[in-house]
Amino acid sequence: MNNARRFYRSWHKGRFHSFSVGYKETDLWIGVDKTYEEMPEATLQFITRLRQQLEDYIKQNPVFLTSFKPVNDPIAVGIVRKMLDAAELAHVGPMAAVAGAVADQVGSFLSYEFGCREVIVENGGDLFVKVQQPIVVSIFAGNSPLSGRIGLEVPAGNYGICTSSGTVGPSISFGKADAVTVVARSGALADAFATYYGNQIKQPSDVRSILNSPLHPEVDTLLVIIGNTMGTVGKHQLRILEGGGNDESY
């Protein structure tokens, strides 16, 4: 488990009943407002089917796995369709949306199958968030002195909250930011746009130019951290977390 996962999984502060599910490279922390004995096994079976869909598609369309540009397939369905659409909007390869898209699918499954009113699915630091009351999401930014001291407060609603980093974790980024976090209406979109904006941050001076440019309409909030430089623009309130967090932060 990488540092981002350890960070996010240590901050839920008891608001949620939680469990973890892993299958192959997929490793999820899940928080729900109510839990059932069969929930972990049902979630594991769902993830297994979801990964099989992706693996079968990649066998037939290997460019889906390797492309750094959008891929066109007008007849694709399911999670593949959502990844292709997000990649097209953000001008990145479809795998840039995979972690957020998986989180979306699992969050929707738990909401539908078990009637959960609050759900958080964390997939390598990328989040599906469905909450009935506001929540503060702390931002992990590796070795930056701002890591864990900055949060975004989101109100009741459904969100994707995803982070791209050029210094943390195995995901590919062509930038140098410690954290580029995007809040959007879905995890697939947030993941794809976090990659898009993250690729553009090469040095601290890039933060101002990125934040001064118009946000894409699909992006609700953008937050950038590189070293001790931070900036944000969008709909959601920035929170300064004393001591790296508080009792309301996730």
C-alpha positions in Angstrom: 0.0 0.0 0.0 1.5 3.3 -1.0 1.7 6.5 1.2 -1.3 8.1 -0.3 -3.5 5.1 0.5 -2.2 5.0 4.1 -2.8 8.7 4.5 -6.4 8.7 3.3 -7.3 5.5 5.2 -6.1 7.0 8.5 -8.3 10.1 8.3 -11.9 8.9 8.3 -12.3 9.7 12.0 -15.0 7.1 12.8 -17.8 8.8 10.7 -18.1 5.7 8.5 -18.2 1.9 8.9 -15.3 0.8 6.8 -13.8 -2.3 5.1 -11.2 -3.0 2.5 -11.4 -5.0 -0.6 -8.6 -6.1 -2.9 -8.4 -7.9 -6.2 -5.3 -8.0 -8.3 -4.0 -4.4 -8.6 -7.3 -3.0 -7.3 -7.1 -2.1 -3.6 -10.1 -0.2 -2.1 -10.9 1.4 1.2 -14.7 1.8 1.5 -16.6 3.8 4.1 -20.4 3.5 4.4 -23.1 4.8 6.7 -24.5 1.3 7.2 -22.9 -2.1 6.7 -24.1 -5.7 6.1 -22.2 -9.0 6.6 -22.4 -9.8 2.9 -21.2 -6.4 1.7 -17.4 -7.1 1.4 -17.9 -10.3 -0.5 -20.5 -8.7 -2.8 -18.2 -5.8 -3.4 -15.3 -8.2 -4.2 -17.5 -10.1 -6.7 -18.5 -6.8 -8.3 -14.9 -5.7 -8.6 -13.9 -9.0 -10.2 -16.6 -8.6 -12.9 -15.6 -5.0 -13.4 -11.9 -5.8 -13.9 -12.9 -8.7 -16.2 -14.7 -6.2 -18.4 -11.7 -4.0 -18.6 -9.3 -6.9 -19.3 -11.4 -8.4 -22.0 -11.7 -5.0 -23.7 -8.0 -4.4 -23.5 -7.3 -7.8 -25.1 -9.3 -6.7 -28.1 -8.2 -3.0 -28.0 -4.6 -2.8 -26.6 -4.3 0.9 -27.5 -6.8 1.6 -24.7 -4.1 0.6 -22.2 -1.2 2.4 -23.7 -2.4 5.6 -25.4 -1.7 9.0 -23.9 -4.4 10.5 -26.1 -8.1 10.0 -26.3 -9.3 6.8 -28.1 -12.4 6.6 -30.2 -14.8 3.7 -30.0 -18.5 4.6 -30.6 -19.8 1.2 -29.5 -18.0 0.8 -26.2 -20.2 0.5 -23.1 -20.0 0.3 -19.3 -16.9 1.5 -17.5 -15.0 1.6 -20.8 -17.5 4.1 -22.2 -17.1 6.3 -19.1 -13.3 6.2 -19.3 -13.3 7.0 -23.1 -15.7 9.9 -22.6 -13.7 11.4 -19.7 -10.5 11.1 -21.6 -12.0 12.8 -24.6 -13.1 15.8 -22.6 -9.7 16.1 -20.8 -7.5 15.3 -23.8 -5.7 12.5 -22.1 -5.5 8.7 -22.5 -8.4 6.6 -21.2 -6.3 4.9 -18.5 -5.9 8.3 -16.8 -9.5 7.8 -15.7 -9.4 4.2 -14.5 -9.0 4.7 -10.7 -11.8 7.3 -10.5 -14.0 5.3 -12.8 -13.6 2.1 -10.7 -14.4 4.2 -7.6 -17.5 5.5 -9.3 -18.8 2.1 -10.2 -18.2 0.6 -6.8 -19.9 3.6 -5.1 -22.9 3.4 -7.3 -23.1 -0.4 -6.7 -23.1 0.0 -2.9 -25.7 2.8 -3.1 -28.1 0.8 -5.3 -27.6 -2.7 -3.9 -27.5 -1.8 -0.2 -29.2 1.5 0.0 -26.3 3.4 1.4 -26.9 7.1 1.8 -23.3 7.9 2.5 -20.4 6.2 0.7 -16.7 6.9 0.2 -14.7 4.7 -2.1 -10.9 5.4 -2.0 -8.9 3.8 -4.8 -5.3 4.7 -4.6 -6.1 8.2 -3.2 -8.9 8.8 -5.8 -12.3 9.2 -4.3 -16.0 8.6 -5.0 -17.8 10.7 -2.4 -21.5 10.6 -1.7 -22.5 12.4 1.5 -25.5 13.8 3.2 -23.6 16.4 5.2 -20.4 18.4 4.4 -17.1 16.7 4.6 -13.5 18.0 4.5 -11.1 16.0 2.3 -7.5 16.3 3.3 -4.9 16.5 0.5 -1.9 14.3 0.5 1.0 16.0 -1.3 4.0 13.7 -0.6 7.0 15.6 0.9 5.5 19.0 0.5 5.2 20.9 3.8 1.6 21.5 2.9 0.7 17.8 2.8 -2.1 17.0 5.1 -2.5 20.6 6.1 -4.8 21.6 3.3 -8.4 20.4 2.7 -11.3 21.0 0.5 -14.8 21.1 2.0 -17.6 19.7 -0.1 -21.3 20.0 0.8 -23.9 17.3 0.6 -23.9 15.6 -2.8 -22.1 13.2 -5.1 -18.5 13.9 -6.2 -15.4 12.5 -7.7 -12.3 13.9 -6.0 -9.0 12.8 -7.6 -5.4 13.7 -7.3 -2.5 13.4 -9.8 1.1 13.7 -8.7 4.5 13.9 -10.4 6.3 13.0 -7.2 4.1 10.4 -5.4 2.9 7.0 -6.4 3.1 4.9 -9.6 0.7 6.8 -11.8 2.2 8.5 -14.9 2.4 12.3 -14.8 4.4 14.5 -17.1 4.4 17.3 -14.5 6.3 17.9 -11.3 3.4 18.9 -8.9 3.2 17.2 -5.5 -0.6 17.2 -5.8 -3.1 18.4 -8.4 -6.6 17.7 -7.1 -9.8 18.0 -9.1 -13.4 17.9 -7.8 -15.9 17.0 -10.5 -19.3 15.3 -10.9 -17.7 11.9 -11.3 -14.5 10.1 -10.4 -13.7 9.4 -14.0 -13.9 13.0 -14.9 -11.9 14.1 -11.8 -9.2 11.6 -12.5 -8.8 12.5 -16.2 -8.7 16.2 -15.5 -6.3 15.8 -12.6 -4.0 14.1 -15.0 -4.5 16.9 -17.6 -3.7 19.7 -15.2 -1.0 17.8 -13.5 0.9 17.4 -16.8 1.1 21.2 -17.1 2.7 21.9 -13.7 6.5 21.8 -14.3 7.6 24.5 -11.7 6.0 26.7 -9.0 5.5 29.6 -11.4 3.1 27.4 -13.5 0.5 27.4 -10.7 -0.5 31.0 -11.2 -0.9 30.7 -15.0 -3.0 27.5 -14.7 -5.3 29.0 -12.1 -5.7 32.2 -14.1 -6.9 30.2 -17.1 -10.6 29.4 -17.4 -11.6 26.1 -15.8 -13.1 23.5 -18.0 -16.9 23.4 -17.5 -16.6 19.8 -16.2 -14.2 20.9 -13.4 -15.8 22.2 -10.2 -12.6 22.9 -8.3 -8.9 22.7 -9.0 -6.2 22.7 -6.3 -2.4 22.6 -7.0 0.5 22.0 -4.6 4.1 22.0 -5.6 6.6 22.3 -2.8 5.5 25.2 -0.6 3.4 26.8 -3.4 -0.3 26.2 -3.4 -3.3 27.7 -5.2 -6.9 26.8 -5.8 -9.9 28.0 -7.9 -13.4 26.8 -8.1 -16.6 26.2 -6.1 -15.4 24.5 -3.0 -13.9 26.1 0.2 -10.3 25.7 1.1 -9.7 24.6 4.7 -6.5 25.0 6.6 -6.1 21.9 8.8 -4.2 22.6 12.0 -1.8 19.8 12.9 -2.6 18.0 9.6 -6.3 17.4 10.2 -9.3 17.7 12.4 -12.1 15.6 13.6 -14.3 16.4 10.6 -11.7 15.6 8.0 -11.4 12.5 5.8 
